[in-house]
Amino acid sequence: MSLIPAALATATALGVAGVPAGLVLPQRVRGAVVGVLMAGVGMAGGAAGVAALGGSRFSAEVPWLLPLTGTHLAVDALSGLFMAVAGAVVAAVAVYGVGYAAGHGVHGLGSRGMQAVLPLFALSLVLVPTAASVSTFLLLWELMALTSLLLVLAEHRARPAVREAAVWYAVMTHLGLVLLLVGLMVYAAQAGGETFAALRSGTAGISPTVRGLVFVLTAMAFTSKAGLVPLHAWLPRAHPEAPSAVSALMSAAMVNLGVYGLVRVGFDLLGGGPAWWWLLMMAMGGLSAVYGILQAAMASDLKRLLAYSTSENMGLVVLGVGAAGLFAESGDGGPAGLALAAALLHVVNHSAFKALLFGAAGSVLRATGERNLDLLGGLRARMPATAGLFAVGALGAVALPPGNGFISEWLLLQSMIHGLAVPGVTTAIVLPLAVAVIALSAGLAAAVFVKALGVGFFARPRTEQAAAARESPPLMLAGMGLLAAGCAGLALVPGLLGDGLDRAVAAVGFTGTRPVSDGGLRVRLDEVSASLSPLWVVAALTVALSVVMTTTRWAARHRRRTRARLWDCGGGAPTPRMAYTATSFAEPLQRVFDDVLAPEQDVDVTPVRESVYLVERVRFRNRVPDRIEHRLYRPVLELLAVAGQSARRLAGGSVHAYLGYGFFGLVALLLVLVVGW
């Protein structure tokens, strides 16, 4: 746990000092410089990624950067996909972040030191997919973890909750690092080399037991980074407490690298595996999709809602990855390639709409100082641009046309439905459940974002802060506008990514399949004889909506109207307290899923003094805790606390005792090495 105070001290030092006094620049200039650096990193990474998706391959070796092993870099189509996504998100957030940081003073993200960390974090997001050796991958992975931890701590002096979130994030991310380190070290030792090329060539000589151990260890590390249940506990804490620009980078780019690692190690390096590997991934993905969106439906904190939505979408992605592995193990490359292509396309779509949604949430937070939907309302009239941009992102998140999330979830459904043709009892049982999970999560997502948009942006303002809200600066709107344009392009012409997706799928061994083709206005699935033109779907919806609106207006003009006072049931004119809140909107869903969510409710009735019949005040409290965190992590934390208190007895201050501990520890280590040898 010494990492936490160290990170806290580093964050404090960066926030106070950051840059030598002689080099201090005005805050706006610093923000512009950081924005240019981040935009440069993003555009360079995005350009390299697009080139790799186009068929180019790059490799490099820097022997002097890491002692003994050197640094190995390589870019293929799979790396290119994740680099292009990370680069695009970084470039858009760079524009957004200049305006965001300007409003956060000398502390937090506006401080000199924290602005200096941002380009390093952005660089790590772009470089992780380029690693071509175990040591290089671990170095870049840890750089990403440490810089993101410092950025989560950016506002720790303003809000105590930030420190608790950072503790959870630091512990979970470094437990993942330990699993990843052990798994890859075992793999490299068994394969006889630590470069990815050596791992590929040495995999055939590794026993199935060791391969299974390597997969489980690395998969747990990667799914923890992706925020999958039950390893998600850090995500709904760290993402809401981080500055919104950082939240956008973490949720739209960083979690993707967990998926990248899973695909790279599971398919490319290990060459696939038995069915139980992929059934485990499908189980975790399906659980994350349903549990994540249920928790999002209950959340009234806007950024927490979006964080749980990230867990849901990453669950859908891993569900597709698991299905691809299951189909490949059965020898059916067509559905396998389609499922993997659908998962990768959903990574792209999720990055676009989730970065936009976190940007809009940051815009609301900047204008009102509030994240609680129950205390917002009426923002559509006061922040029309932010409201419209949030609506674009929400439309993508609900996976309905014309949102960009629709096409990738449609592809995922197609892969599951046509995968039923794969023989075997396992697929006959698992795939209908997977289809049900996708449908249920999509339906609940619609309820979640209707709540977020309706309660947060419509109705009347519920607080003075909401009533006094003003639109965000042009640079923040410009950054969100770039992301909205990306959502629109992905929604209308997703076929433009067809060839790139085909190359990314082929890069991990699914050769001879073209899951998505006929790029441009139409998406054709050659392996299952299906096609869809999102642009025509949008055109049909537009025509239908225009007909309905025209008919309704014509009927209203020709209908006799009678004016009368509205009956208010004797309650007077409606007030903001009478409107639906996020909590009341979610209450029917809470009752339906009561056994899963296990809400905590408390009613406190205060009677009038000296009366048992008259009531002075009734206070109702409703809380929906994270049940997995409560049941799984709390007992472990309590056990660790007891163990820590017991271990303090060993630290009696005696130098002789400490020397004895060291001696016996060294003897035990030597015995282990001798037995192992």
VEXLUM-463618 format. One record per residue (C-alpha): residue number from 1; residue in one letter; x, y, z. Coordinates in pm, whole numbers, plus 50000, padded with zeros to 5 digits. Layout:
! VEXLUM-463618
NODE pos code    xx    yy    zz
NODE NUM    a     X     Y     Z
...
This chain:
! VEXLUM-463618
NODE pos code    xx    yy    zz
NODE   1    m 50000 50000 50000
NODE   2    s 50304 50229 50003
NODE   3    l 50222 50310 49642
NODE   4    i 49922 50520 49748
NODE   5    p 50103 50775 49969
NODE   6    a 50379 50792 49712
NODE   7    a 50134 50864 49432
NODE   8    l 49952 51114 49653
NODE   9    a 50276 51293 49732
NODE  10    t 50371 51292 49365
NODE  11    a 50031 51431 49267
NODE  12    t 50061 51704 49531
NODE  13    a 50412 51792 49419
NODE  14    l 50304 51805 49056
NODE  15    g 50008 52021 49141
NODE  16    v 50221 52265 49341
NODE  17    a 50544 52271 49146
NODE  18    g 50517 52093 48813
NODE  19    v 50753 52320 48617
NODE  20    p 51054 52517 48741
NODE  21    a 50968 52871 48843
NODE  22    g 51166 53026 48560
NODE  23    l 50963 52837 48303
NODE  24    v 50615 52916 48435
NODE  25    l 50372 53007 48159
NODE  26    p 50026 53159 48188
NODE  27    q 49760 52896 48248
NODE  28    r 49591 52941 47910
NODE  29    v 49925 52913 47730
NODE  30    r 50010 52596 47924
NODE  31    g 49675 52450 47836
NODE  32    a 49726 52531 47470
NODE  33    v 50075 52377 47470
NODE  34    v 49948 52058 47635
NODE  35    g 49659 52049 47391
NODE  36    v 49894 52076 47095
NODE  37    l 50119 51801 47234
NODE  38    m 49823 51570 47295
NODE  39    a 49672 51645 46956
NODE  40    g 50010 51571 46794
NODE  41    v 50034 51238 46978
NODE  42    g 49678 51153 46885
NODE  43    m 49710 51243 46517
NODE  44    a 50044 51062 46482
NODE  45    g 49909 50750 46651
NODE  46    g 49587 50768 46454
NODE  47    a 49771 50808 46123
NODE  48    a 49997 50510 46198
NODE  49    g 49694 50306 46297
NODE  50    v 49505 50393 45979
NODE  51    a 49811 50301 45772
NODE  52    a 49830 49963 45948
NODE  53    l 49460 49903 45884
NODE  54    g 49531 49978 45520
NODE  55    g 49780 49691 45503
NODE  56    s 50111 49848 45610
NODE  57    r 50327 49685 45876
NODE  58    f 50594 49849 46092
NODE  59    s 50857 49715 46329
NODE  60    a 51146 49865 46522
NODE  61    e 51399 49766 46787
NODE  62    v 51571 50002 47031
NODE  63    p 51842 49798 47209
NODE  64    w 51962 50070 47447
NODE  65    l 51624 50166 47596
NODE  66    l 51581 49856 47815
NODE  67    p 51889 49678 47957
NODE  68    l 51938 49311 47861
NODE  69    t 51620 49274 47658
NODE  70    g 51596 49588 47448
NODE  71    t 51271 49744 47328
NODE  72    h 51074 49570 47054
NODE  73    l 50791 49744 46868
NODE  74    a 50568 49614 46588
NODE  75    v 50243 49730 46434
NODE  76    d 49999 49510 46242
NODE  77    a 49632 49559 46158
NODE  78    l 49512 49462 46508
NODE  79    s 49754 49706 46670
NODE  80    g 49653 49964 46410
NODE  81    l 49285 49941 46501
NODE  82    f 49350 50018 46868
NODE  83    m 49607 50285 46782
NODE  84    a 49363 50457 46546
NODE  85    v 49087 50453 46808
NODE  86    a 49315 50579 47086
NODE  87    g 49464 50845 46858
NODE  88    a 49124 50976 46749
NODE  89    v 48997 50993 47109
NODE  90    v 49317 51161 47230
NODE  91    a 49302 51424 46953
NODE  92    a 48938 51513 47025
NODE  93    v 48991 51517 47403
NODE  94    a 49298 51739 47350
NODE  95    v 49074 52009 47200
NODE  96    y 48811 51956 47471
NODE  97    g 49072 51954 47747
NODE  98    v 49212 52299 47668
NODE  99    g 48877 52454 47752
NODE 100    y 48816 52218 48043
NODE 101    a 49150 52279 48216
NODE 102    a 49109 52656 48183
NODE 103    g 48816 52641 48423
NODE 104    h 48995 52436 48690
NODE 105    g 49240 52685 48829
NODE 106    v 49589 52615 48958
NODE 107    h 49481 52295 49129
NODE 108    g 49352 51973 48975
NODE 109    l 49380 51931 48599
NODE 110    g 49459 52299 48554
NODE 111    s 49783 52268 48752
NODE 112    r 50116 52268 48572
NODE 113    g 50219 51921 48684
NODE 114    m 49893 51750 48599
NODE 115    q 49893 51907 48256
NODE 116    a 50243 51769 48209
NODE 117    v 50123 51414 48290
NODE 118    l 49841 51422 48032
NODE 119    p 50063 51389 47721
NODE 120    l 50250 51098 47884
NODE 121    f 49921 50919 47949
NODE 122    a 49811 50986 47591
NODE 123    l 50143 50855 47459
NODE 124    s 50111 50535 47661
NODE 125    l 49760 50474 47523
NODE 126    v 49894 50492 47169
NODE 127    l 50212 50289 47234
NODE 128    v 50079 49990 47431
NODE 129    p 49946 49817 47114
NODE 130    t 50288 49855 46949
NODE 131    a 50475 49642 47206
NODE 132    a 50627 49328 47055
NODE 133    s 50797 49178 47360
NODE 134    v 50701 49096 47717
NODE 135    s 50932 49353 47876
NODE 136    t 50824 49632 47640
NODE 137    f 50457 49551 47694
NODE 138    l 50492 49551 48073
NODE 139    l 50688 49879 48068
NODE 140    l 50425 50059 47859
NODE 141    w 50140 49898 48054
NODE 142    e 50284 50024 48382
NODE 143    l 50344 50370 48236
NODE 144    m 49976 50381 48143
NODE 145    a 49875 50266 48493
NODE 146    l 50092 50515 48684
NODE 147    t 50007 50819 48471
NODE 148    s 49636 50741 48489
NODE 149    l 49662 50703 48869
NODE 150    l 49824 51047 48899
NODE 151    l 49549 51196 48684
NODE 152    v 49276 51033 48894
NODE 153    l 49439 51204 49194
NODE 154    a 49436 51544 49021
NODE 155    e 49160 51689 49241
NODE 156    h 49240 51502 49565
NODE 157    r 49280 51824 49765
NODE 158    a 48935 51948 49669
NODE 159    r 48738 51627 49729
NODE 160    p 48827 51356 49984
NODE 161    a 48637 51093 49783
NODE 162    v 48910 51115 49518
NODE 163    r 49163 50958 49754
NODE 164    e 48944 50657 49825
NODE 165    a 48880 50610 49453
NODE 166    a 49253 50630 49384
NODE 167    v 49324 50364 49650
NODE 168    w 49077 50126 49486
NODE 169    y 49218 50198 49143
NODE 170    a 49582 50161 49248
NODE 171    v 49522 49831 49427
NODE 172    m 49313 49677 49150
NODE 173    t 49536 49789 48865
NODE 174    h 49852 49664 49035
NODE 175    l 49697 49333 49133
NODE 176    g 49625 49304 48763
NODE 177    l 49987 49390 48689
NODE 178    v 50105 49112 48921
NODE 179    l 49882 48860 48744
NODE 180    l 50001 48983 48406
NODE 181    l 50366 48974 48512
NODE 182    v 50343 48619 48646
NODE 183    g 50146 48493 48346
NODE 184    l 50379 48642 48085
NODE 185    m 50694 48541 48273
NODE 186    v 50573 48180 48291
NODE 187    y 50487 48197 47922
NODE 188    a 50825 48341 47824
NODE 189    a 51014 48087 48036
NODE 190    q 50827 47797 47879
NODE 191    a 50850 47935 47523
NODE 192    g 51222 48006 47545
NODE 193    g 51206 48375 47457
NODE 194    e 51031 48698 47550
NODE 195    t 50962 48853 47210
NODE 196    f 50616 48795 47068
NODE 197    a 50772 48614 46771
NODE 198    a 50947 48373 47011
NODE 199    l 50625 48322 47204
NODE 200    r 50435 48231 46888
NODE 201    s 50697 47983 46775
NODE 202    g 50737 47828 47121
NODE 203    t 50368 47783 47202
NODE 204    a 50345 47442 47036
NODE 205    g 50590 47293 47286
NODE 206    i 50402 47413 47595
NODE 207    s 50173 47172 47779
NODE 208    p 49797 47240 47779
NODE 209    t 49805 47287 48157
NODE 210    v 50063 47565 48139
NODE 211    r 49884 47728 47845
NODE 212    g 49564 47724 48045
NODE 213    l 49739 47879 48345
NODE 214    v 49891 48153 48128
NODE 215    f 49554 48230 47972
NODE 216    v 49371 48249 48304
NODE 217    l 49632 48475 48464
NODE 218    t 49656 48713 48170
NODE 219    a 49280 48709 48104
NODE 220    m 49208 48810 48465
NODE 221    a 49455 49099 48431
NODE 222    f 49311 49216 48101
NODE 223    t 48945 49186 48206
NODE 224    s 49027 49382 48522
NODE 225    k 49161 49665 48306
NODE 226    a 48850 49641 48086
NODE 227    g 48628 49675 48395
NODE 228    l 48453 49339 48375
NODE 229    v 48257 49196 48667
NODE 230    p 48370 49086 48924
NODE 231    l 48699 49275 48872
NODE 232    h 48523 49606 48805
NODE 233    a 48524 49758 49153
NODE 234    w 48774 50032 49063
NODE 235    l 48586 50154 48755
NODE 236    p 48268 50312 48907
NODE 237    r 48491 50483 49162
NODE 238    a 48784 50611 48958
NODE 239    h 48601 50724 48644
NODE 240    p 48354 50955 48826
NODE 241    e 48621 51109 49049
NODE 242    a 48875 51173 48773
NODE 243    p 48857 51502 48580
NODE 244    s 48610 51460 48295
NODE 245    a 48874 51485 48023
NODE 246    v 49064 51203 48195
NODE 247    s 48742 51004 48241
NODE 248    a 48686 51025 47866
NODE 249    l 49038 50894 47796
NODE 250    m 49008 50614 48049
NODE 251    s 48663 50499 47944
NODE 252    a 48703 50543 47568
NODE 253    a 49067 50439 47519
NODE 254    m 49231 50280 47824
NODE 255    v 48973 50006 47889
NODE 256    n 49002 49906 47521
NODE 257    l 49357 49791 47584
NODE 258    g 49226 49520 47813
NODE 259    v 49037 49385 47511
NODE 260    y 49348 49426 47296
NODE 261    g 49557 49223 47539
NODE 262    l 49295 48950 47558
NODE 263    v 49274 48917 47178
NODE 264    r 49652 48943 47128
NODE 265    v 49745 48682 47388
NODE 266    g 49445 48451 47352
NODE 267    f 49429 48431 46973
NODE 268    d 49758 48554 46831
NODE 269    l 50022 48430 47078
NODE 270    l 49855 48125 47233
NODE 271    g 49679 48041 46906
NODE 272    g 49337 47987 47062
NODE 273    g 49247 47725 47316
NODE 274    p 48988 47481 47446
NODE 275    a 48621 47569 47483
NODE 276    w 48640 47635 47857
NODE 277    w 48865 47938 47801
NODE 278    w 48604 48107 47589
NODE 279    l 48306 47993 47795
NODE 280    l 48473 48165 48091
NODE 281    m 48507 48485 47886
NODE 282    m 48147 48465 47766
NODE 283    a 48026 48416 48124
NODE 284    m 48222 48719 48247
NODE 285    g 48111 48925 47947
NODE 286    g 47744 48837 47985
NODE 287    l 47749 48899 48361
NODE 288    s 47921 49235 48310
NODE 289    a 47672 49342 48042
NODE 290    v 47363 49274 48253
NODE 291    y 47502 49372 48593
NODE 292    g 47669 49685 48460
NODE 293    i 47358 49821 48291
NODE 294    l 47142 49737 48596
NODE 295    q 47375 49938 48819
NODE 296    a 47370 50220 48562
NODE 297    a 46990 50216 48572
NODE 298    m 46999 50267 48950
NODE 299    a 47270 50536 48952
NODE 300    s 47177 50902 48999
NODE 301    d 47538 51024 48967
NODE 302    l 47576 51099 48595
NODE 303    k 47943 51002 48571
NODE 304    r 47891 50687 48778
NODE 305    l 47608 50595 48542
NODE 306    l 47843 50631 48246
NODE 307    a 48113 50428 48423
NODE 308    y 47877 50135 48475
NODE 309    s 47770 50171 48112
NODE 310    t 48136 50120 48019
NODE 311    s 48136 49794 48214
NODE 312    e 47825 49689 48021
NODE 313    n 47971 49767 47680
NODE 314    m 48304 49602 47755
NODE 315    g 48102 49300 47864
NODE 316    l 47936 49287 47523
NODE 317    v 48276 49314 47354
NODE 318    v 48422 49027 47558
NODE 319    l 48105 48827 47494
NODE 320    g 48184 48858 47123
NODE 321    v 48551 48769 47178
NODE 322    g 48450 48460 47376
NODE 323    a 48202 48355 47107
NODE 324    a 48476 48392 46843
NODE 325    g 48704 48162 47041
NODE 326    l 48425 47910 47093
NODE 327    f 48339 47902 46721
NODE 328    a 48707 47876 46626
NODE 329    e 48756 47585 46865
NODE 330    s 48469 47410 46686
NODE 331    g 48642 47467 46352
NODE 332    d 48386 47713 46210
NODE 333    g 48586 48014 46094
NODE 334    g 48295 48208 45942
NODE 335    p 48096 48285 46259
NODE 336    a 48424 48314 46453
NODE 337    g 48555 48590 46227
NODE 338    l 48217 48766 46231
NODE 339    a 48194 48758 46613
NODE 340    l 48545 48899 46649
NODE 341    a 48480 49167 46386
NODE 342    a 48158 49265 46568
NODE 343    a 48348 49289 46898
NODE 344    l 48621 49507 46745
NODE 345    l 48366 49731 46573
NODE 346    h 48186 49776 46905
NODE 347    v 48517 49883 47058
NODE 348    v 48535 50158 46795
NODE 349    n 48171 50264 46839
NODE 350    h 48185 50259 47218
NODE 351    s 48495 50477 47217
NODE 352    a 48319 50741 47006
NODE 353    f 47995 50770 47200
NODE 354    k 48144 50718 47547
NODE 355    a 48407 50990 47503
NODE 356    l 48128 51220 47386
NODE 357    l 47907 51133 47684
NODE 358    f 48184 51191 47938
NODE 359    g 48265 51519 47764
NODE 360    a 47902 51629 47796
NODE 361    a 47898 51518 48161
NODE 362    g 48206 51733 48220
NODE 363    s 48032 52022 48051
NODE 364    v 47735 51984 48288
NODE 365    l 47966 51955 48588
NODE 366    r 48155 52268 48487
NODE 367    a 47833 52468 48445
NODE 368    t 47648 52349 48757
NODE 369    g 47900 52192 48991
NODE 370    e 47667 51892 49012
NODE 371    r 47677 51531 48892
NODE 372    n 47361 51424 49072
NODE 373    l 47076 51395 48820
NODE 374    d 46822 51450 49098
NODE 375    l 46961 51803 49138
NODE 376    l 46972 51895 48770
NODE 377    g 46698 51948 48511
NODE 378    g 46614 52222 48265
NODE 379    l 46957 52221 48103
NODE 380    r 46825 52186 47748
NODE 381    a 46718 52551 47745
NODE 382    r 47036 52674 47913
NODE 383    m 47292 52446 47746
NODE 384    p 47134 52354 47411
NODE 385    a 47459 52252 47239
NODE 386    t 47563 52024 47526
NODE 387    a 47214 51874 47540
NODE 388    g 47218 51799 47166
NODE 389    l 47565 51645 47184
NODE 390    f 47468 51433 47483
NODE 391    a 47165 51313 47286
NODE 392    v 47392 51201 46999
NODE 393    g 47605 50999 47241
NODE 394    a 47300 50856 47417
NODE 395    l 47154 50747 47084
NODE 396    g 47472 50551 47016
NODE 397    a 47466 50394 47361
NODE 398    v 47111 50257 47330
NODE 399    a 47204 50062 47013
NODE 400    l 46906 50182 46810
NODE 401    p 46920 50340 46464
NODE 402    p 47043 50595 46380
NODE 403    g 47294 50555 46665
NODE 404    n 47639 50422 46591
NODE 405    g 47611 50145 46849
NODE 406    f 47331 49983 46647
NODE 407    i 47542 49836 46368
NODE 408    s 47799 49667 46594
NODE 409    e 47536 49512 46821
NODE 410    w 47346 49400 46509
NODE 411    l 47663 49229 46387
NODE 412    l 47709 49069 46728
NODE 413    l 47353 48937 46721
NODE 414    q 47405 48805 46368
NODE 415    s 47715 48614 46477
NODE 416    m 47529 48458 46772
NODE 417    i 47221 48364 46571
NODE 418    h 47414 48211 46281
NODE 419    g 47651 48046 46527
NODE 420    l 47364 47819 46629
NODE 421    a 47450 47619 46318
NODE 422    v 47778 47519 46483
NODE 423    p 47726 47162 46610
NODE 424    g 47748 47083 46979
NODE 425    v 47541 47088 47296
NODE 426    t 47746 47375 47441
NODE 427    t 47666 47617 47160
NODE 428    a 47300 47512 47163
NODE 429    i 47278 47615 47530
NODE 430    v 47513 47913 47545
NODE 431    l 47420 48107 47232
NODE 432    p 47048 48158 47308
NODE 433    l 47154 48289 47650
NODE 434    a 47401 48524 47479
NODE 435    v 47127 48654 47247
NODE 436    a 46904 48713 47552
NODE 437    v 47186 48902 47727
NODE 438    i 47239 49131 47427
NODE 439    a 46865 49201 47396
NODE 440    l 46818 49260 47771
NODE 441    s 47118 49492 47796
NODE 442    a 46999 49692 47494
NODE 443    g 46652 49734 47645
NODE 444    l 46789 49842 47981
NODE 445    a 47035 50079 47811
NODE 446    a 46740 50255 47648
NODE 447    a 46583 50309 47993
NODE 448    v 46915 50429 48136
NODE 449    f 46975 50699 47877
NODE 450    v 46613 50810 47861
NODE 451    k 46653 50870 48234
NODE 452    a 46985 51053 48194
NODE 453    l 46863 51274 47910
NODE 454    g 46508 51331 48033
NODE 455    v 46583 51394 48399
NODE 456    g 46908 51582 48350
NODE 457    f 46826 51803 48053
NODE 458    f 46448 51835 48038
NODE 459    a 46179 51926 48293
NODE 460    r 46246 52219 48525
NODE 461    p 46565 52308 48710
NODE 462    r 46563 52153 49057
NODE 463    t 46838 52371 49205
NODE 464    e 46968 52723 49169
NODE 465    q 47289 52589 49014
NODE 466    a 47094 52418 48737
NODE 467    a 46885 52730 48680
NODE 468    a 47199 52944 48648
NODE 469    a 47387 52707 48412
NODE 470    r 47560 52853 48107
NODE 471    e 47689 52687 47793
NODE 472    s 48048 52559 47787
NODE 473    p 48334 52738 47607
NODE 474    p 48373 52690 47230
NODE 475    l 48678 52463 47260
NODE 476    m 48492 52215 47479
NODE 477    l 48203 52216 47233
NODE 478    a 48446 52175 46942
NODE 479    g 48603 51867 47101
NODE 480    m 48261 51715 47160
NODE 481    g 48159 51813 46807
NODE 482    l 48450 51612 46664
NODE 483    l 48337 51309 46862
NODE 484    a 47975 51360 46752
NODE 485    a 48090 51374 46390
NODE 486    g 48270 51045 46446
NODE 487    c 47951 50894 46589
NODE 488    a 47754 51013 46285
NODE 489    g 48010 50874 46040
NODE 490    l 48021 50536 46214
NODE 491    a 47640 50525 46222
NODE 492    l 47584 50611 45855
NODE 493    v 47880 50458 45672
NODE 494    p 48028 50185 45897
NODE 495    g 48116 49983 45587
NODE 496    l 48418 50210 45539
NODE 497    l 48580 50011 45820
NODE 498    g 48508 49678 45652
NODE 499    d 48850 49615 45496
NODE 500    g 49030 49730 45810
NODE 501    l 48821 49499 46028
NODE 502    d 48892 49210 45791
NODE 503    r 49267 49273 45820
NODE 504    a 49249 49306 46200
NODE 505    v 49064 48974 46225
NODE 506    a 49310 48808 45988
NODE 507    a 49604 48938 46193
NODE 508    v 49519 48700 46480
NODE 509    g 49483 48388 46271
NODE 510    f 49135 48403 46117
NODE 511    t 49270 48390 45763
NODE 512    g 49052 48305 45466
NODE 513    t 48744 48483 45607
NODE 514    r 48600 48821 45513
NODE 515    p 48341 48881 45782
NODE 516    v 48260 49238 45672
NODE 517    s 48287 49359 45312
NODE 518    d 48139 49592 45051
NODE 519    g 48252 49903 45235
NODE 520    g 48079 50238 45217
NODE 521    l 47704 50276 45240
NODE 522    r 47633 49906 45286
NODE 523    v 47757 49633 45521
NODE 524    r 47754 49283 45373
NODE 525    l 47831 48969 45572
NODE 526    d 47961 48719 45320
NODE 527    e 47985 48430 45563
NODE 528    v 47617 48439 45666
NODE 529    s 47456 48596 45355
NODE 530    a 47323 48904 45532
NODE 531    s 47351 49275 45456
NODE 532    l 47236 49608 45595
NODE 533    s 47253 49969 45480
NODE 534    p 47238 50198 45786
NODE 535    l 47201 50505 45566
NODE 536    w 46884 50364 45411
NODE 537    v 46755 50272 45758
NODE 538    v 46808 50631 45872
NODE 539    a 46641 50763 45555
NODE 540    a 46339 50537 45613
NODE 541    l 46311 50647 45976
NODE 542    t 46337 51012 45874
NODE 543    v 46059 50974 45616
NODE 544    a 45836 50787 45862
NODE 545    l 45892 51047 46133
NODE 546    s 45821 51331 45889
NODE 547    v 45494 51168 45782
NODE 548    v 45383 51121 46142
NODE 549    m 45471 51479 46239
NODE 550    t 45302 51626 45929
NODE 551    t 44987 51422 45987
NODE 552    t 44976 51516 46354
NODE 553    r 45013 51887 46281
NODE 554    w 44749 51877 46007
NODE 555    a 44506 51702 46241
NODE 556    a 44578 51954 46518
NODE 557    r 44507 52250 46287
NODE 558    h 44171 52109 46181
NODE 559    r 44053 52007 46525
NODE 560    r 43821 52226 46731
NODE 561    r 43991 52352 47042
NODE 562    t 43831 52442 47371
NODE 563    r 44031 52639 47623
NODE 564    a 43980 52555 47990
NODE 565    r 44176 52575 48311
NODE 566    l 44378 52266 48396
NODE 567    w 44247 52070 48692
NODE 568    d 44530 52053 48944
NODE 569    c 44358 51829 49201
NODE 570    g 44371 52111 49452
NODE 571    g 44750 52091 49475
NODE 572    g 44834 52418 49305
NODE 573    a 45069 52476 49015
NODE 574    p 45330 52202 48947
NODE 575    t 45669 52258 49107
NODE 576    p 46008 52103 49029
NODE 577    r 45965 51875 49332
NODE 578    m 45670 51711 49156
NODE 579    a 45876 51607 48854
NODE 580    y 46033 51265 48809
NODE 581    t 46383 51233 48948
NODE 582    a 46644 50979 48846
NODE 583    t 46569 50782 49163
NODE 584    s 46192 50771 49106
NODE 585    f 46240 50688 48736
NODE 586    a 46449 50384 48830
NODE 587    e 46215 50263 49104
NODE 588    p 46004 50026 48883
NODE 589    l 46321 49859 48755
NODE 590    q 46449 49836 49109
NODE 591    r 46136 49645 49211
NODE 592    v 46167 49407 48914
NODE 593    f 46533 49327 48988
NODE 594    d 46503 49355 49366
NODE 595    d 46665 49016 49435
NODE 596    v 46966 49099 49219
NODE 597    l 47021 49456 49336
NODE 598    a 46936 49409 49707
NODE 599    p 46854 49778 49772
NODE 600    e 46889 49925 50119
NODE 601    q 46587 50131 50227
NODE 602    d 46517 50317 50548
NODE 603    v 46214 50520 50658
NODE 604    d 46260 50758 50953
NODE 605    v 45936 50906 51090
NODE 606    t 45959 51195 51336
NODE 607    p 45627 51259 51517
NODE 608    v 45515 51595 51649
NODE 609    r 45618 51641 52010
NODE 610    e 45375 51481 52257
NODE 611    s 45166 51329 51977
NODE 612    v 45156 50975 51836
NODE 613    y 44927 51067 51548
NODE 614    l 45072 51385 51397
NODE 615    v 45392 51359 51191
NODE 616    e 45647 51639 51178
NODE 617    r 45886 51487 50924
NODE 618    v 45930 51169 50721
NODE 619    r 46273 51092 50580
NODE 620    f 46314 50816 50323
NODE 621    r 46656 50688 50220
NODE 622    n 46714 50450 49933
NODE 623    r 47056 50316 49840
NODE 624    v 47152 50051 49587
NODE 625    p 47504 49934 49675
NODE 626    d 47725 49737 49443
NODE 627    r 47629 49393 49567
NODE 628    i 47938 49221 49427
NODE 629    e 48165 49473 49593
NODE 630    h 47969 49438 49916
NODE 631    r 47968 49057 49921
NODE 632    l 48307 48984 49763
NODE 633    y 48546 49268 49840
NODE 634    r 48432 49386 50183
NODE 635    p 48500 49051 50358
NODE 636    v 48844 49037 50193
NODE 637    l 48923 49391 50306
NODE 638    e 48811 49314 50661
NODE 639    l 49027 49000 50665
NODE 640    l 49327 49197 50537
NODE 641    a 49269 49462 50805
NODE 642    v 49271 49193 51077
NODE 643    a 49583 49034 50927
NODE 644    g 49752 49374 50913
NODE 645    q 49676 49442 51279
NODE 646    s 49811 49099 51370
NODE 647    a 50125 49151 51161
NODE 648    r 50204 49470 51352
NODE 649    r 50306 49253 51647
NODE 650    l 50600 49131 51440
NODE 651    a 50735 49487 51417
NODE 652    g 50854 49514 51776
NODE 653    g 51151 49737 51700
NODE 654    s 51413 49468 51761
NODE 655    v 51697 49464 51507
NODE 656    h 51774 49103 51602
NODE 657    a 51419 48998 51515
NODE 658    y 51438 49174 51180
NODE 659    l 51767 48999 51100
NODE 660    g 51605 48670 51192
NODE 661    y 51313 48738 50959
NODE 662    g 51556 48811 50677
NODE 663    f 51762 48496 50747
NODE 664    f 51465 48259 50757
NODE 665    g 51313 48425 50451
NODE 666    l 51638 48376 50258
NODE 667    v 51660 48010 50365
NODE 668    a 51300 47950 50256
NODE 669    l 51369 48110 49918
NODE 670    l 51681 47896 49865
NODE 671    l 51487 47581 49954
NODE 672    v 51218 47671 49700
NODE 673    l 51482 47729 49432
NODE 674    v 51659 47400 49511
NODE 675    v 51334 47201 49500
NODE 676    g 51235 47371 49177
NODE 677    w 51574 47300 49021
